[in-house]
Amino acid sequence: MLGELLSDITLILLAAGSSSRFELDVKKQWLRINHQPLWQFVAQRLENTNLFKKIIITSSPDDLDFMQNYADYIFVKGSDTRQKSLKNALLEIDTEYVLVSDIARACINEEFLHKIVSKKGLFDSVVPYLRVTDTIVYKNETINRDEVKRIQTPQLSKTAILKKSLETDEDFTDESSAIVANGGSREFILGDEDAHKITYIQDLQKIPCLSKPSTDILSGNGFDVHAFDDKGTMWLGGVEIESDYGFKAHSDGDVAIHSLIDALLGAGGMGDIGMMFPDNDNSYAGIDSKELLKRVVQKLYNFGFIIVNVDITIAAEKPRVGKYKLSMRHTLAKILNIDASRVNIKATTTEKLGFIGRGEGVGVIANANLKYFDWSK
C-alpha cells in the first residue's frame, strides 16, 4: 500500500563524478561489490524498497555505454558539476516528487528512506543531517556546535520547485540550499551514521553493507588479420619490424595489438575495438596502436579491473618474428602495467595453407585475463 502511495517519486542517483579525491585509477562508482559495480549495487538496494516509480542514474559520458550493459535503468549523460548533472536528470522526470542521492552513499537502509518520505508534501525539501559532537572553530572563532549540521543525502524535493530553484548560474552543493535560496521551505530530520559517504579510499572501511569483490578470473579472446601493403612501416606487438612492407589498415596496422585490445575488451565485457575506435573516424587514421592500447588499459583500470596476464599467438609465414618476441613482451608489459613474465608471445606458421601460408598477411589470436580491483586490501 505504501509503495502505491509513493509511486509519484522518482529516484535520481548521481554517478557522473570523476572520483578525483579517491586518489586511485579506479573510479569509486566502479568498485565491485561481489560482481556488481558500486552504482548498480546501490541502485538495486534502493529499487528493492519499491518506493519509486522509476530510477534515473547520471553517468559520465565515458561511462554511459558501459553502464547500459549492466541494467535497464534510465541513464542520463552527466556534466562537469553535480548541479549540471542533476539538471540533466530532472529533464526526464514526470513525477511530483524527486529523491536525490549520491552513488557514494552506499548503505542507505529502507527504514531511513521511509523516515524521509513520510514528510512528503509537508515541505518543499526534506533533508537528513547528523549532529556535530566536536568543538567547531570557524576563522579562529569557536562557534556553537549545536547550530552546525552535517548535511546528508538522500534529499526529497518537490520536483517543480527544485527545477525552478536550479534555474540559476549559482552553484549549490545540495538541493535544499537551492530551494531555500529560492524562498522554499526545508525540514531537517536526523540522519543515519551508517549512510556514510565514500569520498576517500579509507571511507570504505566505514561502510557496513559492502562485501568484498569477487575473486573470479574474467577471460577474453581476440582475433585479427591484416593483409600486407607494399608501403609503410611494419609494427607488430608494439615493435618496429625490419621489412620492406607494412599492413593495410586504418591505423598503423599492428595486428597483434588489435587482437590484444579485443581480448582485453572481451574479458571486461566492453565490446570490441571497432566499437571503441571505429575505422570511419578520421582521428584514428594512421594512429600508433600503442596509443589505442593505452586508452583501453586506462578504461579497464577506471572501471575497476586489474590485468592478470595476456597470451598472444602470431601466425605468419613472413616476417619471422622470433628475434622480436622479447622486445614485444617488454613493450606490452609496460603499457599493460604488469610484469613482463605475464605477457606471453608465441609465433607459428600455417604450414603454407591459406592467405597466411601464401605470405599475404598475418593473423593473431590473443587471450587476456582480468580480475577486479580488491579495495578491501
ZAMARGU-4260 file (C-alpha; in steps of 0.2 Angstrom, whole numbers, plus 5000, padded with zeros to 4 digits):
<rodrens>
0) 5000/5000/5000 | 5014/5012/5005 | 5023/5008/4988 | 5007/5013/4979 | 5006/5029/4988
5) 5024/5034/4984 | 5023/5030/4966 | 5024/5048/4962 | 5043/5049/4967 | 5057/5047/4955
10) 5074/5042/4962 | 5090/5051/4955 | 5107/5043/4958 | 5121/5054/4954 | 5136/5044/4947
15) 5144/5055/4935 | 5159/5061/4946 | 5177/5059/4941 | 5182/5052/4959 | 5197/5064/4959
20) 5198/5064/4978 | 5198/5045/4978 | 5216/5045/4973 | 5216/5029/4963 | 5214/5024/4945
25) 5198/5015/4948 | 5183/5027/4949 | 5173/5023/4965 | 5157/5020/4956 | 5166/5005/4948
30) 5172/4997/4964 | 5165/4979/4964 | 5153/4973/4977 | 5155/4954/4973 | 5152/4956/4954
35) 5142/4972/4954 | 5149/4989/4952 | 5145/5000/4967 | 5132/5011/4957 | 5122/4995/4952
40) 5123/4989/4970 | 5116/5005/4977 | 5103/5006/4964 | 5097/4989/4966 | 5096/4991/4985
45) 5085/5006/4983 | 5075/4998/4969 | 5071/4984/4981 | 5061/4996/4993 | 5048/4998/4979
50) 5046/5016/4984 | 5050/5023/4967 | 5041/5025/4950 | 5057/5025/4941 | 5076/5026/4944
55) 5087/5038/4934 | 5106/5037/4935 | 5118/5051/4929 | 5134/5045/4921 | 5150/5052/4915
60) 5150/5052/4895 | 5164/5040/4895 | 5155/5028/4906 | 5137/5029/4899 | 5138/5015/4886
65) 5146/5003/4898 | 5134/5006/4912 | 5119/5002/4900 | 5127/4984/4898 | 5123/4981/4917
70) 5105/4986/4919 | 5090/4994/4911 | 5088/5010/4922 | 5086/5027/4914 | 5104/5033/4911
75) 5107/5052/4908 | 5123/5059/4902 | 5131/5069/4917 | 5141/5085/4916 | 5156/5093/4924
80) 5147/5098/4940 | 5135/5089/4952 | 5122/5103/4949 | 5123/5102/4930 | 5121/5083/4930
85) 5106/5085/4942 | 5098/5097/4930 | 5100/5085/4915 | 5092/5071/4925 | 5077/5082/4930
90) 5073/5084/4912 | 5067/5066/4912 | 5056/5067/4927 | 5037/5067/4927 | 5033/5063/4945
95) 5028/5076/4958 | 5042/5072/4969 | 5061/5068/4967 | 5073/5059/4979 | 5091/5063/4975
100) 5106/5054/4982 | 5124/5051/4978 | 5130/5034/4972 | 5144/5036/4985 | 5132/5035/4999
105) 5130/5016/4998 | 5122/5009/5014 | 5105/5019/5014 | 5093/5007/5023 | 5074/5006/5020
110) 5069/5012/5037 | 5079/5028/5034 | 5071/5031/5017 | 5053/5029/5025 | 5058/5042/5038
115) 5062/5054/5024 | 5047/5051/5013 | 5035/5051/5027 | 5037/5070/5026 | 5032/5071/5008
120) 5020/5085/5004 | 5023/5094/5021 | 5039/5104/5015 | 5047/5109/4999 | 5063/5099/5004
125) 5066/5086/5017 | 5085/5085/5022 | 5093/5072/5034 | 5108/5078/5044 | 5120/5072/5058
130) 5124/5081/5074 | 5141/5088/5077 | 5149/5082/5093 | 5167/5090/5091 | 5171/5108/5095
135) 5170/5119/5079 | 5181/5133/5076 | 5177/5145/5061 | 5190/5158/5056 | 5199/5156/5073
140) 5182/5158/5082 | 5174/5144/5092 | 5156/5143/5087 | 5141/5134/5094 | 5141/5116/5088
145) 5123/5114/5091 | 5120/5126/5077 | 5130/5116/5065 | 5123/5102/5054 | 5132/5089/5043
150) 5120/5088/5028 | 5117/5071/5020 | 5108/5064/5005 | 5096/5057/5000 | 5085/5073/5000
155) 5067/5073/4995 | 5060/5088/4985 | 5045/5094/4976 | 5050/5092/4958 | 5043/5108/4951
160) 5051/5119/4965 | 5068/5110/4963 | 5068/5113/4944 | 5064/5132/4947 | 5077/5134/4960
165) 5090/5127/4949 | 5087/5140/4935 | 5102/5150/4940 | 5121/5151/4937 | 5124/5150/4956
170) 5131/5133/4961 | 5124/5124/4976 | 5131/5109/4984 | 5114/5101/4988 | 5096/5103/4983
175) 5089/5110/4999 | 5101/5125/4998 | 5095/5129/4981 | 5077/5128/4987 | 5079/5139/5002
180) 5089/5152/4992 | 5073/5152/4980 | 5062/5155/4995 | 5056/5137/4998 | 5054/5128/5014
185) 5066/5115/5022 | 5063/5102/5035 | 5078/5094/5044 | 5077/5076/5051 | 5090/5067/5060
190) 5101/5056/5048 | 5109/5040/5049 | 5128/5037/5053 | 5128/5021/5043 | 5124/5032/5027
195) 5142/5037/5027 | 5148/5044/5010 | 5163/5037/5001 | 5175/5051/4997 | 5192/5044/5001
200) 5198/5026/5000 | 5199/5025/5019 | 5180/5028/5019 | 5177/5010/5013 | 5181/5003/5030
205) 5167/5013/5037 | 5154/5006/5026 | 5145/4991/5034 | 5135/4984/5020 | 5149/4981/5007
210) 5155/4964/5003 | 5172/4961/4995 | 5174/4960/4976 | 5173/4943/4968 | 5189/4934/4966
215) 5184/4926/4949 | 5195/4927/4934 | 5187/4935/4919 | 5194/4929/4902 | 5193/4936/4884
220) 5200/4932/4867 | 5203/4942/4852 | 5207/4938/4833 | 5213/4950/4820 | 5221/4949/4802
225) 5229/4961/4791 | 5235/4960/4773 | 5252/4966/4768 | 5254/4983/4760 | 5269/4987/4749
230) 5272/5003/4758 | 5274/5010/4776 | 5282/5003/4791 | 5278/4987/4799 | 5273/4987/4818
235) 5269/4971/4827 | 5267/4969/4846 | 5272/4987/4848 | 5289/4984/4840 | 5295/4990/4823
240) 5299/4975/4812 | 5313/4976/4798 | 5303/4974/4782 | 5300/4981/4765 | 5281/4982/4768
245) 5268/4986/4781 | 5250/4982/4784 | 5234/4988/4775 | 5225/4997/4789 | 5216/5012/4795
250) 5229/5014/4809 | 5247/5008/4809 | 5240/4991/4807 | 5248/4982/4822 | 5238/4967/4821
255) 5245/4959/4837 | 5239/4975/4847 | 5222/4975/4839 | 5219/4957/4844 | 5225/4960/4861
260) 5214/4975/4863 | 5199/4964/4858 | 5204/4951/4871 | 5205/4964/4885 | 5188/4972/4880
265) 5181/4954/4879 | 5187/4950/4896 | 5179/4966/4903 | 5163/4964/4894 | 5167/4981/4885
270) 5163/4977/4867 | 5176/4977/4853 | 5189/4988/4845 | 5178/4993/4831 | 5165/5000/4844
275) 5179/5010/4853 | 5189/5015/4839 | 5178/5015/4823 | 5188/5014/4807 | 5177/5028/4799
280) 5183/5040/4812 | 5197/5050/4804 | 5205/5054/4821 | 5212/5037/4821 | 5219/5037/4804
285) 5237/5031/4805 | 5237/5031/4824 | 5250/5022/4834 | 5241/5006/4840 | 5251/5008/4857
290) 5241/5024/4860 | 5225/5014/4857 | 5231/5001/4869 | 5235/5014/4882 | 5217/5021/4881
295) 5210/5004/4883 | 5221/5000/4898 | 5216/5016/4907 | 5197/5012/4904 | 5200/4995/4912
300) 5208/5002/4927 | 5195/5016/4928 | 5181/5003/4928 | 5189/4993/4942 | 5198/4979/4933
305) 5216/4973/4935 | 5225/4964/4921 | 5232/4947/4926 | 5241/4941/4911 | 5240/4940/4892
310) 5244/4927/4879 | 5247/4931/4860 | 5249/4919/4846 | 5256/4927/4829 | 5253/4916/4814
315) 5264/4921/4799 | 5275/4914/4786 | 5283/4931/4785 | 5291/4941/4793 | 5300/4930/4805
320) 5297/4937/4822 | 5307/4926/4834 | 5320/4939/4837 | 5307/4952/4842 | 5297/4942/4854
325) 5307/4948/4870 | 5305/4966/4864 | 5287/4964/4861 | 5285/4956/4879 | 5293/4971/4887
330) 5285/4984/4877 | 5267/4977/4880 | 5270/4974/4898 | 5275/4992/4901 | 5258/4998/4893
335) 5248/4985/4902 | 5256/4989/4919 | 5260/4971/4923 | 5277/4961/4924 | 5284/4955/4908
340) 5283/4937/4914 | 5264/4939/4912 | 5265/4943/4894 | 5267/4928/4883 | 5271/4929/4864
345) 5271/4914/4853 | 5274/4913/4834 | 5269/4899/4822 | 5265/4896/4804 | 5250/4889/4795
350) 5261/4876/4785 | 5259/4886/4769 | 5240/4885/4770 | 5228/4899/4766 | 5232/4918/4764
355) 5244/4917/4778 | 5253/4902/4771 | 5254/4911/4754 | 5263/4926/4763 | 5249/4938/4760
360) 5246/4944/4778 | 5247/4940/4797 | 5234/4933/4809 | 5235/4935/4828 | 5225/4926/4842
365) 5226/4934/4859 | 5219/4929/4876 | 5218/4940/4892 | 5213/4938/4910 | 5207/4951/4921
370) 5201/4952/4940 | 5193/4965/4950 | 5202/4978/4960 | 5202/4972/4978 | 5198/4988/4988
375) 5196/4978/5004 | 5215/4977/5005
</rodrens>
